[in-house]
Amino acid sequence: MGNVIAIDGPAGAGKSTIARLLADSLGYTYIDTGAMYRAIALWATRTGTSVSDAHRLEQLAVSAEIELLPQRRVRLNGEDVTDAIRTPEISAMASQVAAIGAVRAALVAKQREIAKHADVVMEGRDIGSVVFPDARVKIFLDADPAERVRRRAGEMPGEQAEILTAQIAERDARDRSRAESPLMQALDATYLDSTGMTAEQVRDAILAIVRARISNGKANGGTTTAG
């Protein structure tokens, strides 16, 4: 397996942005795990599959051909679904789909297969704790709730702050309480509070950790608070 950098954290913490910046800086492959779950949610919607039908959702996840391409393009079964998977409705359904153990198992297998052949940066909510417990570097990226709402507002212009606040609170509760792979900081992950930091500052802070760990051949945990 190549080097794996695992970035976990709650919704709106900036994981996707930072993961992309890190991958570009290091020449690693960026694996957008959220896009994979969104793709399954989209397919489920198109086939009329309910989120309560765990067996059918597992079948979709196992058989799905998901390609993660440059510029964040995503193909599902040969079709470019980049825009279709980014709607609020699919985002909400993806969170519910991700809570199904059999779906997660199917997609984790796909994620691990990708990492067998490349150095990767992966972000999500259980990358360091479940998907890659032996990752060379693990980061738990966080920010205070107001900062996370502000960042999400930048991704979804026009959405009211009150709605985004409620959505993030609901997402946090669901992610932390779900039975399968709940959001949690791995014991050997470095905690990084990014409140008040620019994306470039967060990237540089993590790059320093990555370079130190990889050069020393270590992955000891710690705590970093900034902002």
Secondary structure, 3 states (H helix, E strand, C coil): CCCEEEEECCCCCCHHHHHHHHHHHHCCEEEEHHHHHHHHHHHHHHCCCCCCCHHHHHHHHHHCCEEECHHHCEEECCEECCCHHHCHHHHHHHHHHHCCHHHHHHHHHHHHHHHCCCCEEEEECCHHHHHCCCCCEEEEEECCHHHHHHHHHHHCCCCCHHHHHHHHHHHHHHHHHCCCCCCCCCCCCEEEECCCCCHHHHHHHHHHHHHHHHHHCCCCCEEEECC
